Each structure stands twice: as C-alpha cells, then as structure tokens.
Amino acid sequence: MVSTNPPGTQYSGTKYLPASNDPQISPNQQLLPLTAKVNSQDCLEIGGCDVTTLIKQFGSPLYILDETTLRTACRQYRDTFQRYYEGESQVLYASKAWSCLTVCAIAASEGLGIDVVSAGELYTALTAGVKPDLIYFHGNNKSLAELVFALEASCNIVVDNWHELKTLVALATEKSLSSVPVMLRLTPGIECHTHEYIRTGHLDSKFGFDPNDLDELFAFVTKQTVLNCIGVHAHIGSQIFERQPHRDLAGVMVQWLNKAKEYDLSINQLNVGGGLGIKYTESDDPPSIEEWGQPICEVVQEACKAANLPLPKLLCEPGRSLIATACVTAYTIGSSKVVPDIRTYVAVDGGMSDNPRPITYQSLYVSVVANRMSATATETVAIAGKHCESGDILIKHAHLPQTEPGHILVVMGTGAYNYSMASNYNRVPRPAAVIVANGEANLILQRETLQDLIEKDCLPERLKS
Ligand SMILES: Cc1ncc(COP(=O)(O)O)c(C=O)c1O
C-alpha cells in the first residue's frame, strides 16, 4: 500500500521523482532517472523494473542504468546543436565518465562519437562498434604503444603537447603514413571550478598547449605532411553551472581558427569540450542541455561571421551530463551505529570502492529508501560505506525514513565517474550493472567474483606451500 502522508509532510522519496514525463525535460536537471516511478508496493521502479526485485535478481550493490534517460540526453545534445548551429556538428560522449561496451554502443546508436583517453577506452569503443573516424583520442601522456594503436585504428588524435606532436610525426613517418587526423588541445586561459570561473593569461594545468605557442605550433604543423591538422580543442572544467565560460571559450577558439588562416591551415573542427553540470542535490540548478548548447552555437556563428571565416564543424564532448542522472546505485542496508548526541551511521554494502567521489572530492549525493518511497523522512543519518577508512561516508546528511537491515538504499546520479573510477579497495569485488528499459533488465557488467580478485596474482614458486 502506498502510504498517504498529510499535505506538507516531508516525503523521503516521492519528491525526487521527475516533475513530468515531458520528453523535453533535461535529464541533467533531474535527481532520479526520467522513468522513475513508485509502484503499488511503495517501491521505486526504474525503466519499469522494481529496484528491490532487481537486487534479488542481480545481487547488491547494483548499478542500474536507465536507457531512456541516457538516450534522451544524447538526443537533446544532438538536437540542440542541429537546431541552433547552421554548420555541421558532432556530439562526442566523453567515455571517461563510464566506459563499457553497452554505453558506447548506445551513444553510437544515437549518432554520437566517442572521446577516449587511453588504449583501454579506445579498445572498448572500437569493440562496441564505434567508427574510428568518430573516435577522438585524448590524453596528456599517451604512451608509444597507445599512439601506435591509435594510428593503426585510424582514429582522430587530440595532441596535447610538443613531445606528443613530435613523437607522432616520427611514428607516422616511420610507418609511411600521411594525413593522420590530429586536433590540437590548447588551454584557453578560462578556468572553471564548478560555480566560478576566471580568465587568466596562463593556466596551471597539465593539459594542452600554451596558447602563446600558437604561432610556433601552427608554423610547425603546417609543414608536417604526415599530419592533417583538422581542428582545435579545449576543455575548461566540469560540473559547470554558468553559461558565460563556454560563451567566452567559443569566442577565444574562433580567434585560434582565424590565426590558423595565416598559416594556410584549413582547420575545420572546433571542439569546446564538455563540462555541463548536473543536479546532484536539491539546491543544484544547472542549465538545461539546450540552454548550455544554444549560446555556444550562437557565439561561434557570430564570431565566424565577424571574422569572415567559414563555419567550422562544431563538436562538444559531454560526459557527466549525458550519463550521470541515468544511473542509480542500489545498496543493501546492514549495520548501524548511534553515537549519542552526535550522529547515527547507517552502513551499506558498498562505498568508496564503487563511488570514490565523496571521499575524493567531497561530492554530495541524495538517497531514497527504495522499498519505502512514500514514507516520511524522520531522521538524518550518515550513510557509511563498508571500507576500512573513516572517511568512507557516501552521504553525510541523508534524510530518510526509519530503515532496517535489508532495506534497499538508492543513491542517485551515479552514472558518471563512479563505475569508471571504481576500485577493488579492501578486495571488494566491483558491483554488477544492469540496463533497464520497458520492464526488462539486462546485465551489462558482471559482478566481479572472489576468483576475479586473485586472477592476476602471482605466487612465486618458492612461497607455495
Ligand atoms: C578533455 C575532456 N573532455 C570532456 C570531459 C567531460 O567532462 P564532463 O564529464 O564534465 O562533461 C572531460 C572531463 O574531465 C575532459 O577532460
């Protein structure tokens, strides 16, 4: 039975449901996935699947990815750039947010390309069937083996520094290649830390070329027939709520294109990176995907017109805002500890190994009890992970109804930088992940087993008993 609460009572779960099922709703502005509902058992349903049933079927903890939310975000990005940009555009999924075969395949099926930053991410994207010309390989210290792999795969390479540029020229020459497609990553002097940004002459960043090297860089690149410099790239930060930084960025990048003209370089791609923020907590208020993309398109168009430049192909590469809201992590509640007059700890069967963001960045999350969605929140507790680390607290102040061991706690917005940053700390196996749609759940990542954990261990002969 769904409990009926008197008006004005604080609900623990139902208030986080999407406000409407309007397809225009921007996923990054929601806390729960777009298909979230409460069923007649007062349990949370995602993609038509009861979360408590999923836990019985697939075990706990469990990442639950909602296909509708992910596809909606992909389409909104694609449609925004098609609607507001008169030239060609291409959205890339920054797969560092969550790289696995299913996510790459879905992004590709929605017409997105993929940004990768390692041989592992490149291999995943290729295996998922992503076309090499839609793959862009980033990274500030790609190994020789990674560069060779990228050349053999014929993907685009986003060159980060002089060492890489010269290594690439040597490798391409050695392999008698020509016109290897490269982009140049520059640090534009725009720095963003979530809600604030600054313009500086020099950025303290390990990524990208110094824009003061632009003349030298273009002069060098134009002479390298083994390379085809197709574009420029910049990424100014993550979880950004302001729109001005990307407007400024777009303007600066068009100036770079203008300079390229002086060197006879027909650069025709401009990639503004990712960075749009998402709603992790009730007070977060990011712009929608459309509100973020529209001004970027407008600035590039206006600036190109003013400089009499042809419109470049416009690229962006969001990660978090494409996938974070699409996924929740469901845990099983176990022990609890009351520290009188201080706080109550409620422990779950995962923690910093499946979501390192709270301990690493003090990131905030919101949770609900999946089997008590309409119950009134009666207490504020700290959600503790199971790891041997006092700082392993997933949520410091969770407002929840009374919970008991065995209840299912769902943490929202865990699609980005959770699985991809997960570890085996304390030799805890990584959870499974399922994708849900239309009442069906499919495994997309198997739960690691204890055997998996020792698979790569080697015991020297002399130590064997
Ligand atoms: C080069 C680059 N592109 C794209 C992204 C994706 O950013 P976000 O997940 O904030 O959209 C990142 C994130 O660090 C990045 O470094």
The ligand as an ORCA input file, in Angstrom:
! r2SCAN-3c Opt
* xyz 0 1
  C      39.064     16.625    -22.279
  C      37.778     16.348    -21.607
  N      36.666     16.330    -22.347
  C      35.455     16.055    -21.784
  C      35.333     15.812    -20.446
  C      33.975     15.515    -19.886
  O      33.600     16.442    -18.942
  P      32.186     16.361    -18.257
  O      32.012     14.981    -17.744
  O      32.246     17.363    -17.169
  O      31.174     16.715    -19.283
  C      36.472     15.833    -19.624
  C      36.370     15.586    -18.192
  O      37.271     15.659    -17.427
  C      37.729     16.109    -20.234
  O      38.850     16.139    -19.517
*
